[in-house]
Amino acid sequence: MLDKTTNIYLWTVIERMLFSPSGNKDIAKWFRQYHKFALKLWGKPEDYQKGKDYAFKLDDKFQISFKTPFDLPKFSLEITQNTTKQSLHYDNTYFSELDLIRVFNSGIERAELNRIKQITPNRTNLEYLIHNMITHPALHFHYEDISHYIRLSFNTQNPFLFLYHFAFQFCDYKKDFRDSESKKHEFKRLVDLVEKNIGAQNVIPSGVLFGL
């Protein structure tokens, strides 16, 4: 297993490759394709979308909606279950522990970039990183009345990473076991994609990321 310093650097590389569209056109395209991807992953027909506001109705009692402005200073997610509504918000006008990681990682890139770039992570390393990023984040929230195996992350300031993680977590959300076939298939597809591109650190187009 790679050391923590290298893992932090590789985490950033993967985030840049998969979850960092730039410019209004690419961001708008990412959201449109994400909408199709999430509904496909959940086995749902396209519901509705309006501009930058999206809503997904998983069943008659469970609805999800999110809003993300194009300048990305904030993002929010709302989950309505029966008559209960819960909201998750990120607001970058406030300082958090996650900002310290960004400062730390900048230091890594300045001090150790040449050494780290010589390291080619093997599949086990990539599976470990993506497992922490998507499947089982260190800091997470459980919906015990749905499934203990839904783990909603509080580990990121990146709305694109968060939304992908969210779609993955709610795949087969009514099945209360650790690894459904749909999740295993999507996890393998993502690892394959990163493994193929990690050497050149290519930016992955959103259509490729979502398998559309």
Secondary structure as UniProt FT lines:
FT   HELIX           4..18
FT   HELIX           24..41
FT   TURN            42..43
FT   STRAND          48..50
FT   TURN            51..52
FT   STRAND          53..59
FT   TURN            60..61
FT   STRAND          62..67
FT   TURN            70..71
FT   STRAND          74..81
FT   TURN            82..83
FT   STRAND          84..91
FT   TURN            92..93
FT   HELIX           97..117
FT   HELIX           123..130
FT   HELIX           131..135
FT   STRAND          140..143
FT   TURN            144..146
FT   STRAND          147..153
FT   HELIX           159..169
FT   TURN            170..174
FT   HELIX           181..197
FT   TURN            198..201
FT   HELIX           206..209
FT   TURN            210..211
//
